[in-house]
Amino acid sequence: MAEAAGSSSERHGKRFWIALVLLPVALAVLVSLGTWQVQRLYWKQDLLASIEQRRQAPPLDVAGVEAELATGQSIDYRAARASGTFLHDRERHFFATFQGQSGYYLYTPLELDDGRHLFVNRGFVPYDRKETTTRPESLVAGEQQITGLARSRLAEKPSFMVPENDETGNIFYWKDLDRMAASTGLPEGQVLPFFLDADATPVPGGLPRGGVTVIDLPNSHLQYAITWYGLALALVGVSLFAWMKRKS
């Protein structure tokens, strides 16, 4: 019996010292994760402030957006404007939901005075108004003045879960600017390398509904930091309790 008690005590002692050795490692990991989240918090706050500054700035014309892009500045959500004529027969349809309703964003090439083209996200139409024949009043003619937010092009499909674009059916699930342009037959090299999301200025017939840009960048880093630091503090508390209990 004495041998069994001694063996049990020895095992408990080994586990205690192993836990004591691993404690600094666990604490270092938890504190590092908390600190990383704090750094991410500051980064996200700076990003949101930068976006808000770009959104509230006086609108740039197309040349101004190109100049910022050329110097490596972010043009995403930059207030911008453009003028030109819409090529309605070449509009592309991006599958989307807006205010709980399924439908499409209309990406229509805007032909500029210099002959180049800018894809404008004119806004949302319901699912059953995809075809231009169902909304002839939306086919505004002549030169149009468009204000809104510049949007960066995507370098690749955002996720493997996003379906492939259906160019034959003119339904895009991600904004592949190159394929949008190629599928319309626009001259290669004559399409500007960014989009323009039109603002909510009313249009004839009410469609498409502009102002659809969503700026939704979750900022939960403070909660995550508190969680990791809280776990580190709890670990310290549990360890102190176990040490005091062993001493008593």
Secondary structure in CASP SS format (residue, H / E / C, confidence):
PFRMAT SS
TARGET T0000
AUTHOR 0000-0000-0000
METHOD secondary structure of the structure
MODEL  1
M C 1.00
A H 1.00
E H 1.00
A H 1.00
A H 1.00
G H 1.00
S H 1.00
S H 1.00
S H 1.00
E H 1.00
R H 1.00
H H 1.00
G H 1.00
K H 1.00
R H 1.00
F H 1.00
W H 1.00
I H 1.00
A H 1.00
L H 1.00
V H 1.00
L H 1.00
L H 1.00
P H 1.00
V H 1.00
A H 1.00
L H 1.00
A H 1.00
V H 1.00
L H 1.00
V H 1.00
S H 1.00
L H 1.00
G H 1.00
T H 1.00
W H 1.00
Q H 1.00
V H 1.00
Q H 1.00
R H 1.00
L H 1.00
Y H 1.00
W H 1.00
K H 1.00
Q H 1.00
D H 1.00
L H 1.00
L H 1.00
A H 1.00
S H 1.00
I H 1.00
E H 1.00
Q H 1.00
R H 1.00
R H 1.00
Q H 1.00
A C 1.00
P C 1.00
P C 1.00
L E 1.00
D C 1.00
V H 1.00
A H 1.00
G H 1.00
V H 1.00
E H 1.00
A H 1.00
E H 1.00
L H 1.00
A H 1.00
T C 1.00
G C 1.00
Q C 1.00
S C 1.00
I C 1.00
D C 1.00
Y C 1.00
R E 1.00
A E 1.00
A E 1.00
R E 1.00
A E 1.00
S E 1.00
G E 1.00
T E 1.00
F E 1.00
L C 1.00
H H 1.00
D H 1.00
R H 1.00
E C 1.00
R E 1.00
H E 1.00
F E 1.00
F E 1.00
A E 1.00
T E 1.00
F E 1.00
Q C 1.00
G C 1.00
Q E 1.00
S E 1.00
G E 1.00
Y E 1.00
Y E 1.00
L E 1.00
Y E 1.00
T E 1.00
P E 1.00
L E 1.00
E E 1.00
L C 1.00
D C 1.00
D C 1.00
G C 1.00
R C 1.00
H E 1.00
L E 1.00
F E 1.00
V E 1.00
N E 1.00
R E 1.00
G E 1.00
F E 1.00
V E 1.00
P E 1.00
Y H 1.00
D H 1.00
R H 1.00
K C 1.00
E C 1.00
T H 1.00
T H 1.00
T H 1.00
R C 1.00
P H 1.00
E H 1.00
S H 1.00
L C 1.00
V C 1.00
A C 1.00
G C 1.00
E E 1.00
Q E 1.00
Q E 1.00
I E 1.00
T E 1.00
G E 1.00
L E 1.00
A E 1.00
R E 1.00
S E 1.00
R C 1.00
L C 1.00
A C 1.00
E C 1.00
K C 1.00
P C 1.00
S C 1.00
F C 1.00
M C 1.00
V C 1.00
P C 1.00
E C 1.00
N C 1.00
D E 1.00
E C 1.00
T C 1.00
G C 1.00
N C 1.00
I E 1.00
F E 1.00
Y C 1.00
W C 1.00
K C 1.00
D C 1.00
L H 1.00
D H 1.00
R H 1.00
M H 1.00
A H 1.00
A H 1.00
S H 1.00
T H 1.00
G C 1.00
L C 1.00
P C 1.00
E C 1.00
G C 1.00
Q C 1.00
V E 1.00
L E 1.00
P E 1.00
F E 1.00
F E 1.00
L E 1.00
D E 1.00
A E 1.00
D C 1.00
A C 1.00
T C 1.00
P C 1.00
V C 1.00
P H 1.00
G H 1.00
G H 1.00
L C 1.00
P C 1.00
R E 1.00
G C 1.00
G C 1.00
V C 1.00
T C 1.00
V C 1.00
I C 1.00
D C 1.00
L C 1.00
P C 1.00
N C 1.00
S C 1.00
H H 1.00
L H 1.00
Q H 1.00
Y H 1.00
A H 1.00
I H 1.00
T H 1.00
W H 1.00
Y H 1.00
G H 1.00
L H 1.00
A H 1.00
L H 1.00
A H 1.00
L H 1.00
V H 1.00
G H 1.00
V H 1.00
S H 1.00
L H 1.00
F H 1.00
A H 1.00
W H 1.00
M H 1.00
K H 1.00
R H 1.00
K H 1.00
S C 1.00
END
